[in-house]
Amino acid sequence: MFTELIQVEMHSLRVVYVISLFLVTNEANDRLKYDRPTLQNLRDFLNATSIWVMYRDYSRTYWAQDYLCENYQPKFLSTDYYSLRESYRMSGYWYNYTYTARLAEEGGYEGPIMRVKEGVFSSRTYAMIHSELTEHCGIFRTGGVTCTVMVWHDRLNQTNTKCDQWYRKYCGHYTYTIYQRNCSQIRY
């Protein structure tokens, strides 16, 4: 009897969780329809010497090792084309890769996209869902589901209150911290 009661309560909690997740997502998506970033916002965001991933709502791992201190150095190539040098630390070692990114204004409600070509047949697509110019911060969605918060180098170790609030609204409270205070001091 007692275990049946617990099972019923657990099922009820799952239903409540799913409904609340649905409501939060719909509210955030409704806001995106009316106040989404522009392609110019994305261009302005990439006008930085270095952009750092602060946190995201998923873990990016390779062989069970987390990517830490992930950052990008964008370089303008031509209209809506950029070179992105990605650097990150994993297991105490720094890794560097250079990609080509193409910007586009998509018809969806998420905002402009940045398609990062990683090889001949693969690419990652980032949709800018929020831009906070005063905090040099952007929130990006990958695959329409996962969220990443990126900031300019000049905003490291500072409070990004507005961006943090919008992240919680769009993406929830679950975060993996990617940037650590010693990241920007280490040379790679």
MARSE-13640 format. One record per residue (C-alpha): z, x, y negated. Coordinates in nm, 4 decimals. Each point is the difference from the previous one (the first is absolute). Layout:
MARSE-13640
+----------+----------+----------+
:       c3 :       c1 :       c2 :
+----------+----------+----------+
:        Z :        X :        Y :
...
+----------+----------+----------+
end
This chain:
MARSE-13640
+----------+----------+----------+
:       c3 :       c1 :       c2 :
+----------+----------+----------+
:   0.0000 :   0.0000 :   0.0000 :
:   0.0981 :   0.2753 :  -0.2423 :
:  -0.3166 :   0.2053 :   0.0663 :
:  -0.2166 :  -0.3103 :  -0.0468 :
:   0.1642 :  -0.0595 :  -0.3375 :
:  -0.0666 :   0.3586 :  -0.1055 :
:  -0.3645 :  -0.0280 :   0.1095 :
:  -0.0453 :  -0.3181 :  -0.2052 :
:   0.1574 :   0.1666 :  -0.3057 :
:  -0.2192 :   0.3102 :   0.0394 :
:  -0.3097 :  -0.2193 :   0.0245 :
:   0.1072 :  -0.1883 :  -0.3139 :
:   0.0489 :   0.3277 :  -0.1873 :
:  -0.3481 :   0.1163 :   0.1009 :
:  -0.1535 :  -0.3238 :  -0.1263 :
:   0.1851 :   0.0296 :  -0.3330 :
:  -0.1107 :   0.3634 :  -0.0332 :
:  -0.3672 :  -0.0836 :   0.0638 :
:   0.0072 :  -0.2888 :  -0.2488 :
:   0.1659 :   0.2121 :  -0.2712 :
:  -0.2483 :   0.2839 :   0.0574 :
:  -0.2864 :  -0.2497 :  -0.0334 :
:   0.1401 :  -0.1413 :  -0.3262 :
:   0.0571 :   0.3440 :  -0.1565 :
:  -0.3503 :   0.1149 :   0.0974 :
:  -0.1637 :  -0.3163 :  -0.1367 :
:   0.1898 :   0.0257 :  -0.3294 :
:  -0.1066 :   0.3627 :  -0.0451 :
:  -0.3594 :  -0.0780 :   0.0989 :
:  -0.0129 :  -0.2897 :  -0.2496 :
:   0.1047 :   0.2394 :  -0.2763 :
:  -0.2669 :   0.2492 :   0.1084 :
:  -0.2702 :  -0.2618 :  -0.0487 :
:   0.0764 :  -0.0257 :  -0.3719 :
:   0.1320 :   0.3410 :  -0.1051 :
:  -0.1785 :   0.2582 :   0.2072 :
:  -0.0853 :   0.3531 :  -0.1142 :
:  -0.3497 :   0.0815 :  -0.1190 :
:  -0.2356 :   0.2747 :   0.1046 :
:   0.0819 :   0.1709 :  -0.3305 :
:   0.3725 :  -0.0068 :   0.0932 :
:  -0.0863 :   0.1868 :   0.3204 :
:  -0.2128 :   0.2535 :  -0.1906 :
:   0.2848 :   0.0528 :  -0.2476 :
:   0.2470 :   0.0484 :   0.2849 :
:  -0.2205 :   0.2700 :   0.1538 :
:  -0.0099 :   0.1823 :  -0.3337 :
:   0.2909 :   0.2206 :   0.1069 :
:   0.0358 :   0.3551 :   0.1239 :
:   0.2231 :  -0.1036 :   0.2885 :
:   0.0979 :  -0.3337 :   0.1565 :
:   0.2934 :  -0.0262 :   0.2414 :
:   0.0797 :  -0.2574 :   0.2671 :
:   0.3572 :  -0.1108 :  -0.0716 :
:   0.0482 :  -0.2454 :   0.2861 :
:  -0.1804 :  -0.2542 :   0.2146 :
:   0.0796 :  -0.2769 :   0.2445 :
:  -0.1262 :   0.1835 :   0.3083 :
:   0.0475 :   0.3356 :   0.1659 :
:  -0.2968 :   0.2355 :   0.0065 :
:   0.0534 :   0.2357 :   0.2921 :
:  -0.1891 :   0.2410 :   0.2174 :
:   0.1497 :   0.0911 :   0.3380 :
:   0.3267 :  -0.1651 :  -0.1115 :
:   0.0204 :   0.2182 :  -0.3125 :
:   0.0239 :  -0.1706 :  -0.3399 :
:  -0.2263 :   0.0839 :  -0.2927 :
:   0.2204 :   0.1061 :  -0.2933 :
:  -0.0731 :   0.1132 :  -0.3553 :
:  -0.3426 :  -0.1657 :   0.0151 :
:  -0.1986 :   0.0488 :  -0.3199 :
:  -0.3542 :  -0.0067 :  -0.1319 :
:  -0.1849 :   0.1965 :  -0.2662 :
:  -0.2875 :  -0.2199 :  -0.1223 :
:  -0.3055 :   0.1563 :  -0.1595 :
:  -0.2713 :  -0.2045 :  -0.1708 :
:  -0.3440 :   0.0632 :   0.1516 :
:  -0.2208 :  -0.2713 :  -0.1498 :
:   0.0228 :  -0.3677 :  -0.0899 :
:   0.2488 :  -0.1518 :   0.2470 :
:  -0.0069 :   0.3021 :   0.2342 :
:   0.2952 :   0.2353 :   0.0329 :
:   0.1013 :   0.2954 :   0.2088 :
:   0.3544 :  -0.0367 :   0.1369 :
:   0.1920 :   0.3001 :   0.1253 :
:   0.2763 :  -0.1313 :   0.2260 :
:   0.3057 :   0.2161 :   0.0728 :
:   0.2991 :  -0.0871 :   0.2134 :
:   0.2811 :   0.1676 :   0.1889 :
:   0.0618 :  -0.0599 :   0.3667 :
:   0.2437 :   0.1925 :   0.2220 :
:   0.0588 :   0.2499 :  -0.2821 :
:  -0.3695 :   0.0883 :  -0.0469 :
:  -0.2382 :  -0.1036 :  -0.2767 :
:  -0.3392 :  -0.1515 :   0.0822 :
:  -0.2911 :  -0.0466 :  -0.2414 :
:  -0.3179 :  -0.2053 :   0.0293 :
:  -0.2692 :  -0.0948 :  -0.2483 :
:  -0.1639 :  -0.3432 :   0.0053 :
:  -0.2533 :  -0.1903 :  -0.2056 :
:   0.1074 :  -0.3324 :  -0.1476 :
:  -0.2199 :  -0.2772 :  -0.1352 :
:   0.1390 :  -0.2646 :  -0.2349 :
:  -0.1244 :  -0.3569 :  -0.0062 :
:   0.0877 :  -0.3381 :  -0.1441 :
:   0.0366 :  -0.2314 :   0.2970 :
:  -0.0253 :  -0.3761 :  -0.0120 :
:   0.3397 :  -0.0554 :   0.1623 :
:   0.3231 :  -0.0681 :  -0.1820 :
:   0.1665 :   0.3334 :   0.0805 :
:  -0.1692 :   0.2034 :  -0.2683 :
:  -0.2358 :   0.2965 :  -0.0105 :
:  -0.0381 :   0.2138 :   0.3089 :
:  -0.0192 :   0.3695 :   0.0722 :
:  -0.1841 :   0.0777 :   0.3234 :
:   0.1006 :   0.3483 :   0.1188 :
:  -0.2521 :   0.1523 :   0.2394 :
:   0.1821 :   0.2086 :   0.2617 :
:  -0.2935 :   0.1062 :   0.2109 :
:  -0.3418 :  -0.1121 :   0.1099 :
:   0.1159 :  -0.3282 :   0.1515 :
:   0.3470 :  -0.0683 :  -0.1381 :
:   0.1492 :  -0.1055 :  -0.3311 :
:   0.3153 :  -0.1515 :  -0.1462 :
:  -0.0182 :  -0.2749 :  -0.2599 :
:   0.2705 :  -0.0313 :  -0.2632 :
:   0.0159 :  -0.3144 :  -0.2154 :
:   0.1916 :   0.0430 :  -0.3262 :
:   0.2182 :  -0.3113 :  -0.0131 :
:   0.2131 :   0.1024 :  -0.2979 :
:  -0.0276 :   0.2481 :  -0.2845 :
:   0.2934 :   0.0906 :  -0.2229 :
:  -0.1538 :   0.2231 :  -0.2665 :
:   0.3231 :   0.0713 :  -0.1901 :
:   0.1572 :   0.1364 :   0.3190 :
:  -0.3208 :   0.1692 :   0.1224 :
:   0.0433 :  -0.1898 :   0.3236 :
:  -0.2288 :  -0.1897 :   0.2340 :
:   0.0570 :  -0.2156 :   0.3059 :
:  -0.2723 :   0.0109 :   0.2641 :
:  -0.0670 :  -0.2060 :   0.3113 :
:  -0.1749 :   0.1481 :   0.3006 :
:  -0.1751 :  -0.2276 :   0.2445 :
:   0.1240 :  -0.3039 :  -0.1912 :
:   0.3465 :   0.0406 :   0.1500 :
:   0.1886 :   0.3237 :  -0.0680 :
:   0.1253 :   0.1131 :  -0.3421 :
:   0.0312 :   0.3409 :  -0.1652 :
:   0.1531 :   0.0935 :  -0.3377 :
:  -0.1577 :   0.2972 :  -0.1793 :
:   0.1009 :   0.1619 :  -0.3301 :
:  -0.1266 :   0.2739 :  -0.2263 :
:   0.1718 :   0.3368 :   0.0159 :
:   0.1677 :  -0.0625 :  -0.3392 :
:   0.1916 :  -0.2982 :   0.1489 :
:   0.1567 :   0.1889 :   0.2892 :
:   0.3798 :  -0.0110 :   0.0010 :
:  -0.0061 :  -0.2831 :  -0.2556 :
:   0.0803 :  -0.3657 :   0.0391 :
:  -0.3052 :  -0.2224 :   0.0398 :
:   0.1785 :  -0.3335 :  -0.0335 :
:  -0.2992 :  -0.2282 :  -0.0596 :
:  -0.2011 :   0.1520 :   0.2816 :
:   0.2978 :  -0.0245 :   0.2371 :
:   0.0453 :  -0.3690 :  -0.0873 :
:  -0.3655 :  -0.0813 :   0.0639 :
:   0.0063 :   0.1949 :   0.3277 :
:   0.2890 :  -0.2147 :   0.1239 :
:  -0.1841 :  -0.3138 :  -0.1079 :
:  -0.3333 :   0.0909 :   0.1619 :
:   0.1133 :   0.2035 :   0.2974 :
:   0.3615 :  -0.0862 :   0.0802 :
:   0.2996 :   0.2284 :   0.0156 :
:  -0.0953 :   0.2195 :   0.2943 :
:  -0.0813 :   0.3572 :  -0.1076 :
:  -0.0645 :   0.3443 :   0.1419 :
:   0.0778 :   0.2636 :  -0.2619 :
:  -0.2775 :   0.2594 :  -0.0137 :
:   0.0888 :   0.1939 :  -0.3152 :
:   0.3111 :   0.2176 :   0.0030 :
:   0.1431 :   0.1826 :  -0.3006 :
:  -0.1023 :   0.3410 :   0.1332 :
:  -0.3638 :  -0.1002 :   0.0641 :
:  -0.1399 :   0.0927 :  -0.3418 :
:   0.1813 :   0.3362 :  -0.0049 :
:  -0.1564 :   0.1230 :   0.3231 :
:  -0.3333 :   0.1803 :  -0.0267 :
:  -0.2705 :  -0.0759 :   0.2514 :
+----------+----------+----------+
end
